[in-house]
């Protein structure tokens, strides 16, 4: 039972972590929000852009 739970938790975490992975090799990486589908630049909140 512990092995099954461990496998399920591992798969769940892998799905969560890969949901916001970028899928392109452009200079400005775009990230797609899994909840609303909005795409935005990953570097939009960089420190020093003020």
Secondary structure, 3 states (H helix, E strand, C coil): CHHHHHHHHHHHHHHHHHCCCCCCCCCCCEEECCCCCCEEEHHHHCCCCC
